[in-house]
Amino acid sequence: MLAFLQSLVLIALAEMGDKTQLVALAFATRFSARVVLAGVFVATLVVHLFSVAVGEALGLMLPTFWLTLAAGAAFIGFGLWTLRGDTLHDEQASAVRRFGPFLTVVVAFFLAELGDKTMLATVTLASQLRDAFPVWIGSTLGMVVADGLAVVVGLVIGKRLPTRAIKYGSAAVFIVSGLATLGALMVGA
């Protein structure tokens, strides 16, 4: 249960202000919220299944010390990445329009998520927690919760989202998590 909750919370926070959240928000202005969330869910299930598989493999191949060191550094990196921000590329959305609303969302979201910080965070969590199914489900639901929030809030209040506060809050959670992970490593060493 802990792996599920950690994955859900960390991935939901990582998704705040992320380019894939902007993709979901943009699609919500053109398609129904149900279609957008279904597309996000399907794309995330596939991407995060792959991410968890990679993380599990790394967890079995590398010693715990190096995994913990890499995880702490990665979380700090994710925090800095969050501060830097992401941008939404129009060509991603326009390249897949011909597939209809559902497939357009699935393909665009899938492509936007590849190599994204939430995908890499899922790999990191899977390698650290070594509990594949809860990490997969938790990270997938974390994405859907964050993107669902963006869709709902975006539809309700439009462009008045406090993106700066969300960005700094999410970055702080990642940086503190990374420092705590590295601190625990140093205490245990």
ABEGO torsion letter per residue (X at the ends): XAAAAAAAAAAAAAABGBAAAAAAAAAAAABBAAAAAAAAAAAAAAAAAAAAAAAAAAAAABBAAAAAAAAAAAAAAAAAAAAAEBBBBAAAAAAAAAAEAAAAAAAAAAAAABGBAAAAAAAAAAAAAGBAAAAAAAAAAAAAAAAAAAAAAAAAAEAABBAAAAAAAAAAAAAAAAAAAAAAAAAAX
